[in-house]
Amino acid sequence: MAQALNEALHEEMAAEPRSVIIGEDIRTNGGLFGVTTGLGEQFGPQRVIDAPISENTLAGFGTGLAIRGYRAIVEIQIFDFAALAMDQICNRAAKLRYMTGGQLTVPLVVRGPSASRIGLAAQHSQSLEGWFIQAPGLKVVTPSNPHDAKGLLKAAIRDDDPVIFIEHRLLYGTSGEVPSEEYIVPIGKANVVREGQDITLISNGVCMPVVLRAADQLRNEGISAEVIDLRTLKPLDIDTLVTSVSKTGRAIVVNEGNFVGGVASEVISALVNSEAFYHLAAPIRRIGLKDVPVPYAEQLEVAVLPQPDEVVSMAKAQMRGE
C-alpha cells in the first residue's frame, strides 16, 4: 500500500506542475514510513518541501498554497499530531469556499498514518476521523488496501475541496493488485467487498482485515455476512448501506475510533437506522475503541481495539435477535 500511495503521488505531481507536497523529512528521507520516497529527487526542493516540526504551520502553509491555485499535499507524520492543526484545517481550510461564496477553492490534501496496533501508546495510536467528519467542508477518506489507496489519493489530489486522507501504518505493508493503467476511485462510493444474505458488516481502514476474518469464521458456521468497505466517511455512501441492510435486516458497524461519539455510533448507526428502520430484524450494533487511552502494552492494546472474535460473537447474538 505504501508503494501504491507513492505511485499516486509521483503520477499526480508529474501531471500537475502546480502540485506541491509539504511535510517533515519527506524530501531527504522519504517521510517516516517511506511513502514520499523519490519525490524529492524527481521534483526538487521547490515542490517537495521539508518543513519544521509544526503541524499548525504545515496546514496553514498548505491552505495558503491551495487558495493561490496550487494543489497542496500536506503530510502529517502521525495523524495524532493533526490535533495541533485543527484550527487551520477545520476553521479555515474547511470554511473558506463557503465564506467566500465560492470565489475560493481549497484543493488541499492532508494525509498521513494513524498508528494503532503497533505499540506506540496513547499519544500515537488514535483514530481521529470522527473529529474531522464534524467539520462541514471537509471530505474524509480512509483506504484499506493498495488499489483503493492509489485511486482515492489521486481523486483527493484532484478535488477542489480539502480532503483528510487517513492511511494506517499497519496497512502500509499489505499487498494487492494495482492496475498499471490510469484509474480513479471516486470519493463518496463504498465498496461491497463480499456479498451475503444474513448480516451486514460495515467497516473501513485497518478494521477491514478484522471484519473479513470475522466473515470467514461466520461462513464456516453457516452465517452469510455481507461486507462493506466504506472507503469514504464523508461524504458517506448511505445508499449502499441502506440497500445492504434492507436485504440482510441486520448490521454491525466496526470502526477503530472512539465508541462514544465516534464514526460508528452517532454517524453511521444513526443514519442507517433512520433510513432502514422498518427493514431491521434486530437493532444495529457497533464496535469501537473502548473508552480509554490506547495502552502501550500489547495485550492491553488488543483488549481495547476491535478484534475478529468480538465481531463474530456480536454477529451470532444478532442472528439470535439479541
Disulfide bonds with the S-S distance in Angstrom:
none
